[in-house]
Amino acid sequence: MDKIIEYVLEIINNRMLKNKCFILAVGGVGCSGKTTLAKKIAEEFGKEASILPVDCYYKDYKVRRSLGITGAHPKSINLDLLKEHLERLSNCKNVILPKKESTGLSDKGGYEFCPKKIVIIEGLFSLTSSLLKFYDLSIFIDCPDNLQLDRRLIRDKKKVLRNKEDIIETFYKRKIEFDKYLRPFKEKADIVLLSEKDGFKLV
């Protein structure tokens, strides 16, 4: 983990410009460690870094359910609003994050987000092609299916109190969408990492 963080920090410091927000995108498949990596990088910059969770831009769960899609489908997220906000953030302007129903897994939003010197955009759809032009650096994190499922079982049992069978069924439904819509993002990422039990490996 430490070597990966050092590697990313070196790139950020080399690319950073004065009087401009540095926008870093951290994307990848579910339970790959996106939030963990984003927080580790932010900790290194202290008060100079802020994290914007893409989860804030998810459409209401009832809407997704009516469409028969999971959170791994592009139609589940308000990409137009995210794009509009990235335009403002790239000019170091504040944005109001959309207020959304709490699912127990996502940031509720509904507050003013003030960009710092380092802005980290973190979430499943952060590496959508139409958003890449706003980023100074992009990272994609892949993760083996078995490790994703192990983490999902632990996380969802704790946060939403779902039973094991339901979690496994949802995982394999989401996997189809992960493979179709999310994994292709890694082809255009600046850095690709593989999530492992004890950290990340550079691919």
PEBEL-V538905 format. One record per backbone hydrogen bond with DSSP energy under -0.5 kcal/mol. CO is the residue of the C=O (numbers start at 0). NH is the residue of the N-H. E is the energy in kcal/mol with one decimal. If there is no record, write none. Layout:
co=CO nh=NH e=E
co=CO nh=NH e=E
This chain:
co=0 nh=4 e=-2.5
co=1 nh=5 e=-2.5
co=2 nh=6 e=-2.1
co=3 nh=7 e=-2.4
co=4 nh=8 e=-2.9
co=5 nh=9 e=-2.1
co=6 nh=10 e=-1.6
co=7 nh=11 e=-2.5
co=8 nh=12 e=-2.7
co=9 nh=13 e=-1.8
co=10 nh=14 e=-1.8
co=11 nh=15 e=-1.7
co=16 nh=19 e=-0.9
co=20 nh=22 e=-0.7
co=21 nh=23 e=-0.6
co=21 nh=118 e=-3.0
co=22 nh=135 e=-3.0
co=22 nh=136 e=-1.3
co=23 nh=120 e=-3.2
co=24 nh=26 e=-0.5
co=24 nh=138 e=-2.7
co=25 nh=122 e=-2.1
co=26 nh=140 e=-1.9
co=28 nh=31 e=-1.0
co=32 nh=36 e=-2.6
co=33 nh=37 e=-2.5
co=34 nh=38 e=-2.5
co=35 nh=39 e=-2.1
co=36 nh=40 e=-2.4
co=37 nh=41 e=-2.4
co=38 nh=42 e=-2.5
co=39 nh=43 e=-1.1
co=40 nh=44 e=-0.9
co=41 nh=44 e=-0.8
co=41 nh=45 e=-1.0
co=44 nh=47 e=-2.1
co=45 nh=48 e=-1.6
co=47 nh=117 e=-2.9
co=49 nh=119 e=-3.0
co=50 nh=52 e=-0.6
co=51 nh=53 e=-0.5
co=51 nh=121 e=-2.3
co=52 nh=55 e=-1.8
co=53 nh=56 e=-2.2
co=54 nh=57 e=-1.7
co=56 nh=77 e=-3.0
co=59 nh=62 e=-0.6
co=59 nh=63 e=-2.1
co=60 nh=64 e=-2.6
co=61 nh=65 e=-2.1
co=62 nh=66 e=-1.4
co=63 nh=67 e=-0.7
co=63 nh=68 e=-2.2
co=64 nh=67 e=-0.8
co=69 nh=72 e=-1.6
co=72 nh=75 e=-2.3
co=73 nh=76 e=-1.3
co=75 nh=58 e=-3.1
co=76 nh=78 e=-1.6
co=77 nh=81 e=-1.8
co=78 nh=82 e=-2.6
co=79 nh=83 e=-2.1
co=80 nh=84 e=-2.4
co=81 nh=85 e=-2.4
co=82 nh=86 e=-1.8
co=83 nh=87 e=-1.4
co=84 nh=88 e=-2.9
co=85 nh=89 e=-2.3
co=87 nh=90 e=-1.2
co=87 nh=92 e=-2.2
co=88 nh=91 e=-2.2
co=94 nh=96 e=-0.7
co=94 nh=112 e=-3.7
co=96 nh=109 e=-1.0
co=107 nh=99 e=-2.5
co=110 nh=96 e=-2.6
co=111 nh=113 e=-0.6
co=112 nh=94 e=-1.9
co=112 nh=114 e=-0.6
co=116 nh=21 e=-3.1
co=117 nh=49 e=-2.4
co=117 nh=119 e=-0.5
co=118 nh=23 e=-3.0
co=118 nh=120 e=-0.6
co=119 nh=51 e=-3.1
co=119 nh=121 e=-0.7
co=120 nh=25 e=-3.1
co=121 nh=53 e=-3.0
co=122 nh=125 e=-1.3
co=123 nh=27 e=-0.5
co=124 nh=127 e=-1.5
co=127 nh=130 e=-2.4
co=127 nh=131 e=-0.8
co=128 nh=131 e=-0.8
co=130 nh=133 e=-2.0
co=131 nh=134 e=-1.6
co=136 nh=24 e=-2.5
co=137 nh=189 e=-0.7
co=137 nh=190 e=-2.0
co=138 nh=26 e=-3.1
co=139 nh=141 e=-0.6
co=139 nh=192 e=-3.0
co=140 nh=28 e=-1.6
co=141 nh=194 e=-3.1
co=143 nh=147 e=-2.3
co=144 nh=148 e=-2.5
co=145 nh=149 e=-2.0
co=146 nh=150 e=-2.2
co=147 nh=151 e=-2.6
co=148 nh=152 e=-2.5
co=149 nh=153 e=-1.6
co=150 nh=154 e=-2.9
co=151 nh=155 e=-2.8
co=152 nh=156 e=-1.3
co=153 nh=157 e=-1.4
co=154 nh=158 e=-2.6
co=155 nh=159 e=-2.0
co=155 nh=160 e=-0.6
co=155 nh=161 e=-1.0
co=162 nh=166 e=-2.0
co=163 nh=167 e=-2.4
co=164 nh=168 e=-2.2
co=165 nh=169 e=-2.4
co=166 nh=170 e=-2.4
co=167 nh=171 e=-2.0
co=168 nh=172 e=-1.4
co=169 nh=173 e=-2.7
co=170 nh=174 e=-2.2
co=171 nh=175 e=-1.0
co=172 nh=176 e=-0.9
co=173 nh=177 e=-3.0
co=174 nh=178 e=-2.7
co=175 nh=179 e=-1.5
co=176 nh=180 e=-3.1
co=176 nh=181 e=-0.8
co=177 nh=181 e=-1.8
co=177 nh=182 e=-2.5
co=181 nh=184 e=-1.9
co=182 nh=185 e=-1.5
co=183 nh=186 e=-1.5
co=184 nh=187 e=-1.5
co=185 nh=188 e=-0.6
co=190 nh=139 e=-2.7
co=191 nh=202 e=-2.7
co=192 nh=141 e=-3.0
co=192 nh=194 e=-0.5
co=193 nh=200 e=-2.2
co=194 nh=143 e=-0.6
co=195 nh=198 e=-1.2
co=198 nh=195 e=-3.5
co=200 nh=193 e=-3.0
